Amino acid sequence: MIGLVSATAAGRRARDRLAAAWPEATRVYDTGGAGGAGTVRDAVARAFAECDRIVCFLATGATVRLVAPLLGDKESDPGVVCVDEAQRYAVALLGGHAGGANELAHAVAEVLPGCRPVVTTATDAVGVPGLDTLGLPVEGAVAAVSRAVLDGEPVRLVRHVPFPLPALPPNVIETAGDGAESDAGSGGGYTVLVTDRALEPDARTAVLRPATLAVGVGASRGAPADEITALVERALADAGLSPRSVAELATVEAKADEPGIVEAARRLGVPVRTYPAGELAAVPVPHPSDAPLAAVGTPSVAEAAALLACGEGAELVVPKRKSEVPGRAAMATCAVARRRTRGRLALVGLGPGARDLLTPRARDELRRASVVVGLDQYVDQIRDLLRPGTRVLESGLGAEEERARTAVAEARAGRAVALIGSGDAGVYAMASPALAEATADIDVVGVPGVTAALAAAALLGAPLGHDHVSISLSDLHTPWEVIERRVRAAAESDLVVTFYNPRSRGRDWQLPKALALLAEHRAPDTPVGVVRNASRPGERVTVTTLGGLDPAAVDMMTVVTVGNTATRTVAGRMVTPRGYRWQGGS
């Protein structure tokens, strides 16, 4: 929950704007005046105690004095953002990383017109990911290692599991690590260690804990939480595994509300995940038993649930073991599985070229990637957005399949990869060849982008107001007979048609042929839009007619949109009505 605190009329107006933008995520703390509920100090204190983050529409000095007596530690304090009286700046004042203030400052600035985020955290200022912003539990010498990263000192990166990290600066060098003791530093240089092993880092090592483990739990009715918790903790300790890398407790559906299991999960800080007995029974395990089969319908709960929770390729690292309580039989079993760490492939559409048409999600994926793969001219568009240390694998025209294979191979190696393309990655772009190569051993994320057809349509007016189709006229990969059949079908179906790749020096006859096919079913005065370099320098927009279009004015940087029989030109703009009952004159 985000607490909103204001003291002036201007502050209240800005506060109400945020409250309207985020109605489910905000809580207003009124102060003074008509209907007010106490002083600003009281409001800040209540918000500090009740909210995860706070936006104060106050001066930074006043906010510092108000929150200073309330401070505890960076792990528990809420993030605090200050917005000035003129709403020119949203200042991340407290809890930039752990409290989420940096992210909140950017979000506030997006809602308030003319407002700019102010973030002074060192890593954010220079584009280096903070170790405490990677979405993983982190422990050890976080501050010292972060400072070494920023100062350009040599820092080792050791990954016991190939977790897909974002790009780190060139002074962070990945090295192989074998023994847990040597990997933890042992008085050497600075180290970032990615591991699920239980070890004590030295004063120069920061440890990142990926959630690689799942604990399967079986329990008799009424099994005490203390017994289950002690069993899990002992199993992890004996295997040399960290509880901070446990993602969940898994069990059979029949035990979803078992109080001891629910409480043990709460103590470990993880959710409970359940599976039907039939699904568990289908999992091959090394130690099946008749007891759970009779009780809940599956020969294995602990081992089968742990393996299912970790998915394909899971490794059973702790076989089933029973709790030990002197004087009575065990009431709980547990097993631990490790999931195969998966690389990440983001298919990122960059839009038509203009920076403001690059989506925030695409920006985030570019910043998250440690490897970017793409056509050289597209890489040039976004090179300034990449983090220091990002490895760029670029190539020229005609190497689409090679780029797709490269991106998938990098993801299979456990890296975070962004495969970029113009427009939308799934429309005449890189998503198709990449997904043809990708198998189930990597995570794939699609990031939609603004297509050339949409960018051109916005410039032309509303030509895509009814059913429409996009057709590429390039016969490099598609036989012309197939393209012609599709154009003819679009013409007969009265669809608005957008032509991609309409004409090049080596392919100058396809566009006239396609227009002739459309002309068999549409009048010569049918509106046609021609957009060159949509949203890029040299943008040119022309509205003409099917009979008046000069194909020689079209090239590969152009999108051609041909209206249907209902499309009209209104005030120089193409408009296709949402229905075929056109109302009003043209």
C-alpha positions as CSV (number, residue, x, y, z in Angstrom):
1,M,0.0,0.0,0.0
2,I,1.2,3.5,-0.9
3,G,0.4,6.2,1.7
4,L,-0.3,9.7,0.4
5,V,0.4,12.7,2.7
6,S,-0.1,16.3,1.8
7,A,-0.2,19.6,3.7
8,T,-1.3,22.3,1.1
9,A,-4.0,22.7,-1.5
10,A,-1.5,22.1,-4.3
11,G,-0.3,19.0,-2.6
12,R,-3.8,17.7,-2.1
13,R,-4.6,18.2,-5.8
14,A,-1.5,16.2,-6.7
15,R,-2.3,13.6,-4.1
16,D,-5.8,13.2,-5.5
17,R,-4.4,12.7,-9.0
18,L,-2.2,9.8,-7.7
19,A,-5.2,8.4,-5.7
20,A,-7.3,8.5,-8.9
21,A,-4.6,6.8,-11.0
22,W,-3.9,4.1,-8.4
23,P,-7.2,3.6,-6.6
24,E,-6.5,0.1,-5.3
25,A,-2.9,0.8,-4.3
26,T,-3.1,4.0,-2.3
27,R,-4.4,5.3,1.0
28,V,-4.9,9.0,1.7
29,Y,-3.9,10.4,5.1
30,D,-5.8,13.6,5.6
31,T,-4.2,16.4,7.7
32,G,-5.7,19.5,9.3
33,G,-8.3,21.8,7.7
34,A,-11.9,20.9,7.2
35,G,-12.3,17.2,7.6
36,G,-8.6,16.8,8.5
37,A,-7.5,14.1,10.9
38,G,-4.6,15.4,12.9
39,T,-1.2,17.0,12.1
40,V,1.1,16.2,9.2
41,R,3.4,14.6,11.8
42,D,0.6,12.3,12.8
43,A,-0.2,11.4,9.2
44,V,3.4,10.6,8.4
45,A,3.7,8.4,11.5
46,R,0.6,6.5,10.6
47,A,1.6,6.0,7.0
48,F,5.1,4.9,8.0
49,A,3.6,2.2,10.3
50,E,0.9,1.0,7.9
51,C,2.3,1.3,4.3
52,D,5.0,-0.2,2.2
53,R,5.8,3.1,0.5
54,I,4.9,6.7,1.1
55,V,4.6,9.8,-1.1
56,C,4.9,13.0,0.8
57,F,3.9,16.3,-0.9
58,L,6.3,18.2,1.3
59,A,9.7,19.7,1.3
60,T,12.5,17.2,1.6
61,G,13.8,18.9,4.7
62,A,10.4,18.7,6.4
63,T,10.0,15.1,5.5
64,V,13.5,14.2,6.8
65,R,12.6,15.7,10.2
66,L,9.3,13.9,10.3
67,V,10.6,10.4,9.4
68,A,13.9,10.5,11.2
69,P,12.5,9.4,14.6
70,L,10.6,6.6,12.9
71,L,13.6,4.9,11.1
72,G,14.4,1.3,11.9
73,D,16.5,-0.4,9.2
74,K,16.6,-0.5,5.4
75,E,15.0,-3.9,5.2
76,S,11.8,-2.9,7.0
77,D,11.4,0.9,6.5
78,P,9.0,2.0,3.7
79,G,10.3,3.8,0.7
80,V,9.6,7.5,0.8
81,V,9.2,9.9,-2.1
82,C,9.0,13.6,-1.8
83,V,7.1,15.8,-4.3
84,D,7.7,19.6,-4.2
85,E,4.9,22.2,-4.2
86,A,5.1,22.8,-7.9
87,Q,5.2,19.1,-8.7
88,R,8.4,19.5,-10.7
89,Y,10.3,16.7,-9.0
90,A,9.6,13.3,-7.4
91,V,12.6,12.7,-5.1
92,A,13.4,9.2,-3.9
93,L,14.4,10.2,-0.4
94,L,14.5,6.9,1.6
95,G,14.6,3.2,0.7
96,G,15.6,3.6,-2.9
97,H,16.1,-0.1,-3.5
98,A,14.7,-2.1,-0.6
99,G,11.8,0.2,0.0
100,G,11.0,0.7,-3.7
101,A,11.4,4.5,-3.6
102,N,13.4,4.7,-6.9
103,E,10.7,2.8,-8.8
104,L,8.0,4.8,-7.1
105,A,9.6,8.1,-8.0
106,H,9.5,7.1,-11.7
107,A,5.9,6.0,-11.4
108,V,4.9,9.3,-9.7
109,A,6.6,11.3,-12.4
110,E,4.6,9.5,-15.1
111,V,1.3,10.4,-13.5
112,L,2.1,14.1,-12.7
113,P,2.5,16.2,-15.8
114,G,5.9,17.9,-16.0
115,C,7.3,16.0,-13.0
116,R,10.8,14.5,-13.2
117,P,12.1,11.6,-11.0
118,V,15.2,12.3,-8.9
119,V,17.2,9.2,-8.0
120,T,20.5,9.6,-6.3
121,T,21.3,5.9,-5.5
122,A,24.8,5.4,-6.9
123,T,24.1,2.3,-8.9
124,D,21.0,3.8,-10.5
125,A,22.8,7.0,-11.4
126,V,25.4,5.1,-13.4
127,G,23.2,2.4,-14.8
128,V,24.6,-0.5,-12.8
129,P,22.1,-2.9,-11.3
130,G,22.1,-2.8,-7.5
131,L,22.7,-6.2,-6.0
132,D,19.6,-5.7,-3.9
133,T,17.4,-5.0,-7.0
134,L,17.8,-8.3,-8.7
135,G,14.8,-9.9,-7.2
136,L,16.9,-12.3,-5.1
137,P,17.6,-12.5,-1.4
138,V,21.1,-11.0,-0.9
139,E,23.3,-11.3,2.1
140,G,26.9,-10.7,3.1
141,A,29.1,-7.7,2.2
142,V,26.5,-6.1,-0.1
143,A,27.7,-2.5,0.5
144,A,31.4,-3.3,0.2
145,V,31.0,-5.4,-3.0
146,S,28.6,-2.8,-4.5
147,R,31.2,-0.1,-3.8
148,A,33.9,-2.2,-5.5
149,V,31.7,-2.7,-8.5
150,L,31.1,1.1,-8.8
151,D,34.8,1.9,-8.2
152,G,35.9,-0.4,-11.0
153,E,37.8,-2.8,-8.8
154,P,38.1,-6.4,-9.9
155,V,35.1,-8.4,-8.7
156,R,34.6,-12.1,-9.3
157,L,31.2,-13.5,-10.3
158,V,30.8,-17.1,-9.3
159,R,27.6,-18.9,-10.2
160,H,26.9,-22.4,-8.7
161,V,23.6,-22.2,-10.6
162,P,23.4,-20.4,-13.9
163,F,20.8,-17.8,-12.9
164,P,20.1,-15.3,-15.6
165,L,21.5,-12.0,-14.2
166,P,21.4,-8.6,-16.0
167,A,24.5,-7.1,-17.4
168,L,27.2,-6.3,-14.9
169,P,30.1,-3.9,-15.6
170,P,33.3,-5.1,-17.3
171,N,35.2,-5.2,-14.0
172,V,32.9,-8.0,-12.8
173,I,34.5,-11.2,-14.3
174,E,32.7,-14.5,-14.2
175,T,35.0,-17.3,-13.0
176,A,34.4,-21.0,-12.3
177,G,34.0,-21.9,-8.7
178,D,34.2,-25.4,-7.2
179,G,34.7,-25.5,-3.5
180,A,32.1,-23.5,-1.4
181,E,34.9,-22.3,1.0
182,S,37.0,-20.8,-1.8
183,D,34.0,-19.4,-3.5
184,A,33.0,-17.5,-0.4
185,G,36.1,-15.3,-0.6
186,S,38.6,-16.6,2.0
187,G,40.3,-13.2,2.3
188,G,40.8,-12.7,-1.4
189,G,39.3,-10.1,-3.7
190,Y,35.6,-9.1,-3.9
191,T,33.1,-11.7,-5.0
192,V,29.5,-11.9,-6.1
193,L,28.4,-15.5,-5.4
194,V,25.2,-16.9,-6.8
195,T,24.4,-20.1,-4.9
196,D,21.8,-22.1,-3.0
197,R,24.4,-23.6,-0.8
198,A,24.5,-22.8,2.9
199,L,27.8,-21.0,3.6
200,E,29.0,-18.0,5.5
201,P,30.4,-15.3,3.3
202,D,33.5,-13.4,4.3
203,A,33.8,-9.6,4.5
204,R,34.4,-9.2,0.7
205,T,31.6,-11.5,-0.6
206,A,28.0,-10.8,-1.4
207,V,25.7,-13.8,-1.8
208,L,22.7,-13.9,-4.1
209,R,20.2,-16.7,-3.3
210,P,18.1,-17.8,-6.3
211,A,14.9,-19.7,-5.5
212,T,16.1,-23.1,-6.8
213,L,14.7,-25.4,-4.2
214,A,11.3,-26.9,-3.4
215,V,10.6,-28.9,-0.2
216,G,8.0,-31.6,-0.5
217,V,6.2,-32.3,2.8
218,G,3.9,-35.1,3.9
219,A,2.3,-35.0,7.3
220,S,-0.2,-37.0,9.4
221,R,-3.3,-35.2,10.6
222,G,-2.4,-32.9,13.5
223,A,1.4,-33.0,12.9
224,P,2.9,-30.1,14.9
225,A,4.4,-27.2,13.1
226,D,7.5,-27.4,15.3
227,E,8.1,-31.0,14.1
228,I,7.6,-30.1,10.4
229,T,9.8,-27.0,10.7
230,A,12.6,-28.8,12.5
231,L,12.5,-31.6,9.9
232,V,12.8,-29.2,7.0
233,E,15.6,-27.1,8.6
234,R,17.6,-30.2,9.5
235,A,17.2,-31.7,6.0
236,L,18.4,-28.5,4.4
237,A,21.3,-28.1,6.9
238,D,22.5,-31.7,6.4
239,A,22.5,-31.2,2.6
240,G,24.4,-27.9,2.9
241,L,21.5,-26.0,1.4
242,S,20.2,-22.5,2.3
243,P,16.6,-22.0,3.5
244,R,16.7,-18.6,1.6
245,S,16.7,-20.5,-1.7
246,V,13.5,-22.4,-0.9
247,A,10.7,-21.2,-3.2
248,E,7.8,-23.2,-1.7
249,L,6.5,-26.1,0.4
250,A,4.7,-28.6,-1.8
251,T,2.2,-31.3,-0.7
252,V,-0.9,-33.2,-1.7
253,E,-4.2,-31.3,-2.1
254,A,-5.7,-33.2,0.9
255,K,-3.2,-31.4,3.1
256,A,-3.8,-27.9,1.8
257,D,-5.2,-26.7,5.1
258,E,-3.1,-28.9,7.4
259,P,-2.3,-26.3,10.2
260,G,1.2,-27.6,10.8
261,I,2.2,-27.4,7.1
262,V,0.6,-24.0,6.8
263,E,2.5,-22.7,9.8
264,A,5.8,-24.2,8.8
265,A,5.5,-22.5,5.5
266,R,4.8,-19.2,7.2
267,R,7.9,-19.5,9.4
268,L,10.0,-20.3,6.3
269,G,8.4,-17.3,4.5
270,V,7.3,-19.4,1.5
271,P,3.9,-20.3,0.0
272,V,2.3,-23.8,0.1
273,R,1.7,-25.4,-3.3
274,T,-0.6,-28.4,-3.6
275,Y,-1.1,-31.1,-6.2
276,P,-3.9,-33.7,-6.8
277,A,-3.1,-37.2,-5.6
278,G,-3.4,-38.5,-9.1
279,E,-0.6,-36.1,-10.4
280,L,1.7,-37.1,-7.5
281,A,1.0,-40.8,-8.1
282,A,2.3,-40.5,-11.7
283,V,5.7,-39.2,-10.7
284,P,8.4,-41.9,-10.5
285,V,10.2,-41.7,-7.1
286,P,12.9,-43.7,-5.4
287,H,11.0,-44.4,-2.2
288,P,7.2,-45.1,-2.7
289,S,5.2,-46.2,0.3
290,D,1.9,-47.9,1.0
291,A,1.1,-45.6,3.9
292,P,0.4,-42.4,1.9
293,L,-1.2,-44.5,-0.8
294,A,-3.8,-45.7,1.7
295,A,-4.2,-42.3,3.4
296,V,-4.3,-39.8,0.5
297,G,-4.2,-41.9,-2.7
298,T,-0.6,-41.6,-3.8
299,P,2.5,-43.7,-3.0
300,S,4.6,-40.6,-2.5
301,V,3.8,-37.1,-1.2
302,A,7.2,-35.6,-0.2
303,E,9.4,-36.7,-3.1
304,A,6.7,-36.5,-5.8
305,A,5.6,-33.0,-4.7
306,A,9.1,-31.7,-4.5
307,L,9.9,-33.0,-8.0
308,L,6.6,-31.7,-9.5
309,A,7.2,-28.2,-8.0
310,C,10.6,-28.0,-9.6
311,G,9.3,-29.0,-13.1
312,E,11.0,-30.7,-16.0
313,G,14.6,-31.7,-15.3
314,A,14.3,-31.5,-11.5
315,E,16.9,-33.2,-9.4
316,L,16.0,-34.8,-6.1
317,V,18.8,-33.6,-3.8
318,V,17.4,-34.8,-0.5
319,P,15.4,-38.1,-0.7
320,K,12.5,-38.6,1.7
321,R,13.4,-38.5,5.3
322,K,11.2,-38.7,8.4
323,S,11.0,-36.5,11.4
324,E,12.5,-37.7,14.7
325,V,10.6,-37.2,17.9
326,P,11.7,-39.2,21.0
327,G,9.0,-41.5,22.3
328,R,6.7,-41.6,19.4
329,A,6.4,-42.3,15.7
330,A,7.2,-39.7,13.1
331,M,4.3,-37.6,11.9
332,A,6.1,-35.8,9.0
333,T,8.3,-36.5,6.0
334,C,10.1,-34.2,3.7
335,A,12.2,-34.2,0.5
336,V,14.1,-31.5,-1.3
337,A,14.4,-31.0,-5.1
338,R,16.3,-28.5,-7.1
339,R,14.9,-27.0,-10.3
340,R,17.0,-26.8,-13.4
341,T,17.9,-23.2,-13.7
342,R,16.6,-21.8,-16.9
343,G,17.9,-19.1,-19.1
344,R,15.6,-16.3,-20.3
345,L,14.9,-15.2,-23.8
346,A,13.0,-11.9,-24.3
347,L,11.6,-11.3,-27.8
348,V,11.6,-7.5,-27.8
349,G,9.8,-5.3,-30.4
350,L,11.4,-1.9,-30.6
351,G,8.5,-0.2,-32.4
352,P,8.8,1.7,-35.6
353,G,11.8,3.7,-34.6
354,A,10.8,6.8,-32.5
355,R,12.1,6.5,-29.0
356,D,8.8,7.5,-27.5
357,L,7.1,4.6,-29.2
358,L,9.5,2.2,-27.5
359,T,7.3,0.7,-24.7
360,P,8.4,0.8,-21.0
361,R,8.3,-3.0,-20.9
362,A,10.7,-3.1,-23.8
363,R,13.1,-0.7,-22.0
364,D,12.9,-2.9,-18.9
365,E,13.8,-6.0,-20.9
366,L,16.8,-4.2,-22.5
367,R,18.0,-3.2,-19.0
368,R,17.4,-6.7,-17.7
369,A,19.4,-8.5,-20.4
370,S,23.1,-9.4,-20.2
371,V,23.2,-10.3,-23.9
372,V,21.4,-8.4,-26.7
373,V,21.2,-10.0,-30.1
374,G,19.9,-8.1,-33.2
375,L,20.4,-6.5,-36.6
376,D,23.1,-3.9,-36.4
377,Q,20.9,-1.0,-37.4
378,Y,18.4,-1.9,-34.7
379,V,21.1,-2.2,-32.0
380,D,22.2,1.3,-32.9
381,Q,18.7,2.6,-32.0
382,I,18.9,1.4,-28.4
383,R,22.6,1.1,-27.6
384,D,22.4,4.0,-25.2
385,L,19.7,2.2,-23.2
386,L,21.9,-0.8,-22.4
387,R,23.6,-1.3,-19.1
388,P,27.4,-1.1,-18.9
389,G,28.8,-4.6,-19.6
390,T,26.0,-5.7,-21.8
391,R,27.3,-8.1,-24.5
392,V,26.0,-7.1,-27.9
393,L,25.9,-9.7,-30.7
394,E,24.9,-7.9,-33.9
395,S,24.9,-8.9,-37.5
396,G,23.7,-7.5,-40.9
397,L,20.7,-8.1,-43.1
398,G,19.9,-11.6,-44.1
399,A,21.2,-13.3,-41.0
400,E,17.8,-13.8,-39.2
401,E,18.1,-17.5,-38.6
402,E,21.7,-17.2,-37.4
403,R,20.6,-14.5,-34.9
404,A,17.7,-16.7,-33.7
405,R,20.0,-19.6,-33.1
406,T,22.6,-17.4,-31.3
407,A,19.9,-15.9,-29.0
408,V,18.5,-19.4,-28.1
409,A,22.0,-20.8,-27.5
410,E,22.9,-17.9,-25.1
411,A,19.6,-18.4,-23.2
412,R,20.3,-22.2,-22.9
413,A,23.7,-21.2,-21.3
414,G,21.7,-19.7,-18.5
415,R,21.9,-16.0,-19.6
416,A,19.3,-13.3,-19.8
417,V,19.0,-12.5,-23.5
418,A,17.0,-9.9,-25.4
419,L,16.5,-10.7,-29.1
420,I,15.4,-7.4,-30.7
421,G,13.6,-6.4,-33.9
422,S,11.7,-3.5,-35.2
423,G,7.9,-3.1,-34.8
424,D,6.5,-6.1,-33.0
425,A,8.8,-9.1,-32.6
426,G,6.1,-11.4,-33.7
427,V,5.1,-9.6,-36.9
428,Y,7.5,-10.2,-39.8
429,A,10.3,-10.2,-37.2
430,M,12.5,-12.4,-35.0
431,A,10.0,-14.1,-32.7
432,S,9.0,-16.7,-35.3
433,P,12.5,-18.0,-36.2
434,A,13.5,-17.9,-32.5
435,L,10.5,-19.9,-31.3
436,A,11.2,-22.4,-34.0
437,E,14.6,-23.0,-32.4
438,A,13.6,-22.7,-28.7
439,T,12.8,-25.7,-26.7
440,A,11.2,-26.1,-23.3
441,D,14.4,-25.7,-21.4
442,I,14.4,-21.9,-21.5
443,D,11.9,-19.3,-20.4
444,V,10.6,-17.1,-23.3
445,V,9.0,-13.7,-22.8
446,G,7.3,-11.8,-25.6
447,V,7.3,-8.1,-25.5
448,P,4.9,-6.5,-27.8
449,G,5.8,-3.4,-29.9
450,V,4.1,-0.9,-32.1
451,T,4.0,-2.3,-35.6
452,A,4.8,-0.3,-38.8
453,A,1.2,-0.9,-39.9
454,L,-0.1,0.7,-36.7
455,A,2.4,3.6,-36.8
456,A,1.4,4.3,-40.4
457,A,-2.3,4.0,-39.7
458,A,-2.1,6.6,-36.9
459,L,-0.4,9.0,-39.3
460,L,-3.0,8.4,-42.0
461,G,-6.1,8.7,-39.8
462,A,-8.1,5.6,-39.1
463,P,-7.7,3.3,-42.1
464,L,-7.8,0.1,-40.0
465,G,-11.2,0.9,-38.4
466,H,-12.7,-2.4,-39.7
467,D,-11.3,-5.8,-40.7
468,H,-7.8,-5.6,-42.2
469,V,-4.9,-7.7,-43.2
470,S,-1.1,-7.3,-43.5
471,I,0.7,-8.9,-46.5
472,S,4.4,-8.8,-47.3
473,L,5.1,-8.5,-50.9
474,S,8.7,-9.9,-50.5
475,D,9.0,-13.2,-52.3
476,L,12.4,-14.0,-50.9
477,H,10.9,-16.4,-48.4
478,T,7.3,-16.8,-49.8
479,P,6.6,-17.9,-53.4
480,W,4.9,-15.2,-55.4
481,E,2.1,-17.7,-56.2
482,V,1.2,-17.8,-52.5
483,I,1.4,-14.0,-52.1
484,E,-0.8,-13.5,-55.1
485,R,-3.4,-15.9,-53.8
486,R,-3.5,-14.0,-50.5
487,V,-3.8,-10.6,-52.2
488,R,-6.6,-11.9,-54.3
489,A,-8.4,-13.3,-51.3
490,A,-8.1,-10.0,-49.5
491,A,-9.4,-8.2,-52.5
492,E,-12.4,-10.5,-52.8
493,S,-13.1,-10.2,-49.1
494,D,-13.1,-6.4,-49.1
495,L,-10.4,-6.2,-46.4
496,V,-8.3,-3.1,-45.8
497,V,-4.8,-4.2,-46.9
498,T,-1.4,-3.0,-45.5
499,F,1.5,-4.0,-47.7
500,Y,4.9,-4.6,-46.0
501,N,8.1,-4.7,-48.1
502,P,6.2,-3.3,-51.1
503,R,9.0,-2.5,-53.5
504,S,12.8,-2.6,-53.8
505,R,15.3,-2.0,-56.7
506,G,15.3,-5.8,-57.3
507,R,11.6,-6.3,-56.9
508,D,9.8,-3.6,-58.8
509,W,6.9,-5.4,-60.3
510,Q,5.2,-7.0,-57.3
511,L,3.4,-3.9,-56.0
512,P,1.9,-2.9,-59.4
513,K,0.7,-6.5,-59.7
514,A,-0.9,-6.5,-56.2
515,L,-2.6,-3.1,-56.9
516,A,-4.0,-4.5,-60.1
517,L,-5.5,-7.4,-58.2
518,L,-7.1,-5.1,-55.8
519,A,-8.4,-2.8,-58.6
520,E,-10.5,-5.7,-59.9
521,H,-12.7,-5.3,-56.8
522,R,-12.3,-1.7,-55.8
523,A,-12.9,1.6,-57.5
524,P,-10.0,3.8,-58.7
525,D,-10.9,6.5,-56.1
526,T,-10.4,4.0,-53.2
527,P,-8.2,5.9,-50.7
528,V,-4.6,4.7,-50.4
529,G,-2.1,5.8,-47.7
530,V,1.6,5.8,-48.3
531,V,3.9,6.4,-45.3
532,R,7.7,6.4,-45.5
533,N,9.9,6.3,-42.4
534,A,6.9,6.3,-40.0
535,S,8.0,8.0,-36.7
536,R,11.6,8.3,-38.0
537,P,13.6,11.2,-39.5
538,G,12.4,11.9,-43.0
539,E,8.9,10.8,-42.3
540,R,6.6,11.4,-45.2
541,V,2.8,10.8,-45.3
542,T,0.7,10.8,-48.5
543,V,-3.0,10.1,-49.0
544,T,-3.8,9.3,-52.6
545,T,-6.1,6.8,-54.5
546,L,-5.8,3.4,-55.9
547,G,-5.8,4.8,-59.4
548,G,-3.4,7.7,-58.6
549,L,-0.7,5.8,-56.7
550,D,2.7,5.9,-58.4
551,P,4.6,2.7,-57.4
552,A,7.9,4.4,-58.2
553,A,7.4,6.6,-55.1
554,V,7.4,3.5,-52.9
555,D,10.5,1.7,-51.4
556,M,11.3,-0.7,-48.6
557,M,11.0,2.0,-46.0
558,T,7.4,2.5,-47.0
559,V,4.1,1.0,-45.8
560,V,1.2,1.1,-48.2
561,T,-2.4,0.9,-46.9
562,V,-5.2,0.4,-49.3
563,G,-8.7,1.0,-48.1
564,N,-11.8,-1.1,-48.6
565,T,-15.0,-0.1,-50.4
566,A,-16.2,1.8,-47.4
567,T,-13.0,3.7,-46.7
568,R,-13.3,7.5,-47.3
569,T,-11.1,10.5,-47.2
570,V,-12.3,13.0,-44.6
571,A,-10.4,16.3,-44.2
572,G,-7.4,14.7,-45.9
573,R,-7.4,11.6,-43.6
574,M,-8.2,8.0,-44.4
575,V,-11.2,6.7,-42.4
576,T,-12.7,3.2,-42.5
577,P,-16.0,3.1,-40.6
578,R,-16.4,0.5,-37.9
579,G,-19.5,-0.7,-39.8
580,Y,-20.5,-0.6,-43.4
581,R,-23.3,1.9,-42.8
582,W,-21.4,5.0,-43.5
583,Q,-23.0,8.0,-41.8
584,G,-22.4,11.5,-43.0
585,G,-20.9,12.8,-46.2
586,S,-17.3,12.6,-47.4
